[in-house]
Amino acid sequence: MLIIGIAGGTGCGKTTVVNQILNELPEGEVGVISQDSYYQDTSHLNYESRIKINFDHPRSIDFDLLGEHLKSLKNGEPIHQPIYSFANHNRTGDTILTHARKVMIVEGILILTNPKLREMFDIKIFVHADTDERLIRRLKRDIAERGRDLNEVLTRYQSTLKPMHDQFIEPMKEYADIIIPNNKYNTVAVDIVKTIINERL
């Protein structure tokens, strides 16, 4: 099994790159695991406490569980991937049965911050996008899909998102094997990734 880590700041276009890779490879050979499924279980906290959590800090991710799940998949064992609710800031209690594939893509803003996880990735990709572009995408997504209002998104961006990006995410570029500038549709970079995947497989 080939494990690919795809990181980058919020709204950088990771999902676009993941979908481009999925479209280029045979159906059924690629699985995707999102870091967002592995936010820490916060059932012991009430809603008011949960909304104050800094979800852009590496501490917010259950890297131990994510690492265990990747090891299981590498051994050919299926996993029960948690389902996370952004509306409730907590896991739902339900899971998705996820089977091992020839290629597993792990995507998320913080996945390269964890040394043990980095070692498990055969290919590490960092998707780069302009700061203004990322903020605009984040605003649109959080308001349309996650029920947030404009002030809430902007306050969170200034107080936690940007400082956390500068402290934890941007420096992770040095660990990337490939940096994809994603301000436009980048076919060359995706072709390179596809070639590497095919060679390894």
C-alpha positions in Angstrom: 0.0 0.0 0.0 1.1 3.5 -0.9 0.2 6.2 1.6 0.2 9.8 0.4 -0.1 12.8 2.8 -1.6 16.0 1.3 -1.3 19.1 3.6 -1.7 22.9 3.2 -3.5 25.8 4.8 -7.2 26.0 5.2 -8.9 26.7 1.9 -5.8 26.1 -0.1 -7.5 23.6 -2.5 -6.4 20.2 -1.0 -9.7 18.7 -1.9 -9.3 19.8 -5.5 -5.9 18.2 -5.7 -7.2 15.0 -4.1 -10.1 14.8 -6.6 -7.7 15.4 -9.5 -5.6 12.5 -8.3 -8.7 10.3 -7.8 -9.8 11.1 -11.4 -6.5 10.1 -12.8 -6.3 6.6 -11.2 -8.4 3.5 -11.7 -11.6 3.5 -9.7 -11.5 1.4 -6.5 -7.7 1.6 -6.1 -7.6 4.8 -4.1 -9.1 5.6 -0.6 -9.2 8.9 1.2 -8.9 9.6 4.9 -9.6 13.1 6.1 -7.8 14.5 9.2 -11.1 16.2 10.0 -12.6 12.8 11.0 -9.9 12.6 13.7 -10.6 15.7 15.8 -10.4 14.7 19.5 -13.5 13.3 21.1 -15.0 16.2 23.1 -18.1 14.4 24.5 -17.0 15.3 28.0 -17.4 19.0 27.3 -20.6 21.0 26.9 -21.2 23.0 23.6 -20.0 26.3 25.1 -16.7 24.8 26.0 -16.3 23.0 22.7 -16.7 26.2 20.6 -13.7 27.7 22.5 -11.4 24.9 21.4 -8.5 25.9 19.1 -9.2 23.4 16.3 -6.2 24.7 14.3 -3.6 23.5 16.8 -2.1 20.0 16.4 -3.4 19.1 19.9 -6.9 19.1 18.5 -6.2 16.0 16.4 -6.2 12.4 17.7 -3.0 11.5 15.9 -2.7 8.2 17.9 -5.9 6.9 16.5 -5.1 8.1 13.0 -1.7 6.3 13.2 -3.3 3.1 14.5 -5.8 3.2 11.7 -3.2 3.6 9.0 -1.2 0.7 10.4 -4.3 -1.5 10.3 -5.0 -0.5 6.7 -1.4 -1.2 5.8 -1.9 -4.7 7.3 -5.0 -5.1 5.1 -7.5 -4.7 8.0 -10.5 -2.5 7.6 -11.1 0.4 10.0 -14.0 2.3 11.5 -13.3 5.9 10.6 -15.0 8.4 12.9 -17.6 10.8 11.6 -17.2 14.4 12.8 -19.9 17.1 13.0 -18.7 20.6 12.4 -22.1 22.0 13.6 -21.7 20.3 17.1 -17.8 20.4 17.2 -17.7 16.8 18.1 -17.8 13.2 16.7 -21.3 11.9 16.0 -20.7 8.5 17.4 -21.2 6.9 14.0 -18.3 5.5 11.9 -17.5 4.7 8.2 -16.2 1.2 7.5 -13.1 1.9 5.4 -11.2 -0.8 3.5 -7.5 -0.9 2.5 -6.8 0.3 -1.0 -3.6 0.2 -3.1 -3.3 3.9 -2.5 -4.5 5.7 0.6 -4.6 9.5 0.6 -4.5 11.2 4.0 -5.5 14.9 3.7 -5.6 17.7 6.3 -4.0 21.0 7.3 -2.0 19.5 10.2 -1.0 16.0 9.1 2.6 17.0 8.4 3.1 18.4 12.0 3.2 14.9 13.5 6.6 13.2 13.1 5.3 9.6 13.5 2.6 10.2 10.8 5.1 11.9 8.5 7.2 8.7 8.6 4.2 6.7 7.4 3.8 8.8 4.3 5.5 7.5 1.1 4.8 10.8 -0.6 4.3 14.1 1.1 2.5 16.9 -0.8 2.0 20.5 0.3 -0.7 22.5 -1.5 0.1 26.3 -1.5 -2.4 29.0 -2.2 -2.3 32.8 -1.8 -3.4 34.0 1.7 -6.3 36.2 0.4 -7.5 33.3 -1.8 -7.6 30.9 1.2 -9.5 33.4 3.4 -12.1 33.9 0.7 -12.6 30.2 0.2 -12.8 29.6 4.0 -15.4 32.4 4.3 -17.6 30.9 1.5 -17.3 27.4 2.9 -17.9 28.0 6.5 -20.9 30.3 5.9 -22.5 28.0 3.2 -21.6 24.5 4.6 -20.9 24.9 8.3 -23.6 27.3 9.5 -21.1 30.0 10.6 -21.7 33.8 10.3 -19.3 36.3 8.8 -18.1 37.8 12.1 -17.5 34.4 13.6 -15.3 33.3 10.7 -13.3 36.5 10.6 -12.8 36.5 14.4 -11.6 32.9 14.3 -9.3 33.6 11.3 -7.6 36.5 13.1 -7.4 35.0 16.6 -6.5 31.4 15.8 -6.4 30.4 12.1 -3.7 32.8 10.9 -1.4 32.5 13.9 -1.7 28.7 13.8 -1.1 28.7 10.1 2.1 30.7 10.5 3.3 28.6 13.5 2.4 25.1 12.5 1.3 24.7 8.8 3.5 27.0 6.7 6.8 25.6 8.3 5.7 22.1 7.2 6.7 22.9 3.6 10.2 21.8 4.4 9.0 18.2 4.9 7.1 18.1 1.6 8.4 16.1 -1.4 6.3 18.1 -3.7 4.8 21.7 -3.3 1.8 22.3 -5.6 0.9 25.9 -6.2 -2.9 25.7 -6.4 -4.0 29.1 -7.6 -4.8 27.6 -10.9 -5.6 24.1 -12.2 -2.1 22.5 -12.0 -2.0 19.6 -14.4 1.8 19.2 -14.5 2.1 18.6 -10.7 -0.8 16.2 -10.7 0.8 14.3 -13.7 4.0 14.1 -11.7 2.2 12.6 -8.7 0.3 10.2 -10.9 3.6 9.0 -12.5 5.2 8.5 -9.1 2.2 6.5 -7.9 2.2 4.3 -11.0 5.9 3.7 -10.7 5.6 2.7 -7.0 2.6 0.4 -7.7 
